[in-house]
Amino acid sequence: MIKEWATVVSWQAGEAVLSCDVKASCSSCASRAGCGTRVLNKLGPQTTHYITVPSEKPLTPGQKVELGIAESSLLGSALLVYMSPLAGLFIMAAVFQTLFGSDIAAACGAALGGVGGFLLARGFSPTLSSRESWQPVILSVGLPPDVLRVETPSSESR
């Protein structure tokens, strides 16, 4: 099970809208000054993703929940998204090379196969995402933000 924390935006009629922040892939290793991935993460937009998850418990906005999703569903969706365009690219390139015998035809076949594989993945994704085993679930719920209050002594009172 892959786990991630999210913040409750709203809860109505058994459905919770959750906000998941995009995290940078790395920022704690020793080579972060010269890391290309870190630079690319700073260039892109820092966005927040919203997801709707069923929840029997009433939740309050600002509350933290732990989401979980099965590894098999993540691997299956990654295979669909990445492998179907790649397989289409190689298969159609080979077919066009065999039929027409030129590199230009193979390149055109590769482009058509890649786009076709992408469209195939796009067509199958709604079917697969509707499976219950591919949906994220709430594993644990944190305290509401107004329940716990921590007071720290100020430096002036010493």
C-alpha positions as CSV (number, residue, x, y, z in Angstrom):
1,M,0.0,0.0,0.0
2,I,1.4,3.4,-1.0
3,K,0.5,6.1,1.6
4,E,0.2,9.9,1.4
5,W,-1.2,12.5,3.7
6,A,-3.8,14.9,2.4
7,T,-5.8,17.8,3.8
8,V,-9.6,17.9,3.9
9,V,-11.1,20.7,1.9
10,S,-14.8,19.8,2.4
11,W,-17.0,16.9,3.4
12,Q,-20.6,16.4,2.3
13,A,-22.9,13.4,2.2
14,G,-20.1,10.8,2.7
15,E,-17.8,12.3,0.1
16,A,-14.6,14.1,1.2
17,V,-12.7,16.5,-1.1
18,L,-9.1,16.3,-0.3
19,S,-6.1,18.4,-1.3
20,C,-2.8,16.7,-2.0
21,D,0.3,18.9,-2.4
22,V,2.9,18.1,-5.0
23,K,6.2,17.3,-3.4
24,A,9.6,17.9,-5.0
25,S,11.3,14.6,-5.9
26,C,14.3,15.5,-3.9
27,S,15.7,18.2,-1.7
28,S,17.5,16.5,1.1
29,C,20.5,14.7,-0.5
30,A,24.1,15.9,-0.4
31,S,24.2,16.8,-4.1
32,R,21.2,19.1,-4.2
33,A,23.3,22.1,-5.3
34,G,24.1,20.4,-8.6
35,C,21.0,18.3,-9.0
36,G,19.2,18.7,-12.4
37,T,16.0,17.2,-11.0
38,R,15.8,19.8,-8.3
39,V,16.3,22.6,-10.9
40,L,13.5,21.2,-13.1
41,N,11.2,20.9,-10.1
42,K,11.7,24.6,-9.4
43,L,10.8,25.5,-13.0
44,G,7.5,23.8,-13.0
45,P,4.3,25.0,-11.4
46,Q,3.8,24.0,-7.8
47,T,0.2,22.8,-8.0
48,T,-2.2,21.2,-5.7
49,H,-4.3,18.2,-6.7
50,Y,-7.9,17.7,-5.5
51,I,-9.4,14.2,-5.1
52,T,-12.8,13.0,-4.0
53,V,-12.8,10.0,-1.6
54,P,-15.7,8.3,0.1
55,S,-15.7,8.8,3.9
56,E,-18.2,7.5,6.4
57,K,-16.8,9.7,9.2
58,P,-17.7,13.4,9.0
59,L,-14.5,15.4,8.4
60,T,-13.8,19.0,9.0
61,P,-11.8,21.3,6.7
62,G,-8.2,21.5,7.5
63,Q,-8.1,18.0,9.0
64,K,-5.3,15.7,7.9
65,V,-6.1,12.2,6.5
66,E,-3.8,9.4,5.4
67,L,-4.7,8.0,1.9
68,G,-3.6,4.7,0.6
69,I,-3.6,3.1,-2.8
70,A,-2.6,-0.4,-3.8
71,E,0.7,-0.9,-5.5
72,S,-0.8,-3.1,-8.1
73,S,-3.1,-0.3,-9.3
74,L,-0.3,2.1,-9.5
75,L,1.9,-0.3,-11.4
76,G,-1.0,-1.2,-13.7
77,S,-1.7,2.4,-14.6
78,A,2.0,3.2,-15.1
79,L,2.2,0.2,-17.5
80,L,-0.8,1.4,-19.4
81,V,0.4,5.0,-19.7
82,Y,4.0,4.3,-20.5
83,M,4.0,1.0,-22.3
84,S,1.1,1.3,-24.7
85,P,2.6,4.3,-26.6
86,L,6.0,2.6,-26.6
87,A,4.6,-0.7,-27.9
88,G,2.6,1.1,-30.5
89,L,5.7,3.1,-31.6
90,F,7.8,-0.1,-32.1
91,I,5.1,-2.2,-33.6
92,M,3.9,0.3,-36.2
93,A,7.5,1.3,-37.0
94,A,8.3,-2.4,-37.8
95,V,5.1,-2.8,-39.8
96,F,5.7,0.4,-41.9
97,Q,9.4,-0.6,-42.4
98,T,8.3,-4.0,-43.6
99,L,5.6,-2.7,-45.9
100,F,7.3,0.3,-47.4
101,G,11.0,-0.5,-46.9
102,S,12.1,3.1,-46.1
103,D,13.2,4.9,-43.0
104,I,10.8,7.8,-43.6
105,A,7.9,5.3,-43.6
106,A,9.2,3.7,-40.4
107,A,9.4,7.1,-38.7
108,C,5.9,7.9,-39.8
109,G,4.7,4.5,-38.6
110,A,6.5,5.1,-35.3
111,A,4.7,8.5,-34.9
112,L,1.3,7.0,-35.7
113,G,1.9,4.0,-33.4
114,G,2.9,6.3,-30.5
115,V,-0.1,8.5,-30.9
116,G,-2.3,5.4,-31.3
117,G,-0.9,3.9,-28.2
118,F,-1.5,7.1,-26.3
119,L,-5.1,7.2,-27.5
120,L,-5.5,3.5,-26.5
121,A,-4.3,4.3,-23.0
122,R,-6.6,7.3,-22.8
123,G,-9.6,5.2,-23.9
124,F,-8.9,2.4,-21.3
125,S,-8.1,4.7,-18.4
126,P,-11.8,5.6,-17.5
127,T,-12.6,1.9,-17.5
128,L,-9.7,1.0,-15.2
129,S,-10.1,3.9,-12.9
130,S,-13.7,3.0,-12.2
131,R,-12.5,-0.3,-10.5
132,E,-12.9,-0.1,-6.7
133,S,-9.5,-1.7,-6.2
134,W,-7.9,1.2,-8.1
135,Q,-9.5,3.9,-5.9
136,P,-7.6,5.5,-3.0
137,V,-9.0,4.9,0.5
138,I,-8.7,6.7,3.8
139,L,-6.5,4.7,6.1
140,S,-6.4,7.0,9.2
141,V,-7.8,10.3,10.2
142,G,-5.9,13.0,12.2
143,L,-7.4,15.3,14.8
144,P,-9.4,18.3,13.6
145,P,-7.3,21.4,13.6
146,D,-9.3,23.1,16.4
147,V,-9.1,20.2,18.9
148,L,-5.4,20.3,19.7
149,R,-3.7,23.5,20.8
150,V,0.0,23.7,21.6
151,E,1.3,26.6,23.6
152,T,5.0,27.3,23.8
153,P,6.4,29.5,26.5
154,S,7.7,32.8,25.2
155,S,11.3,33.9,25.8
156,E,10.0,36.9,27.8
157,S,8.4,34.9,30.6
158,R,11.8,33.3,31.6
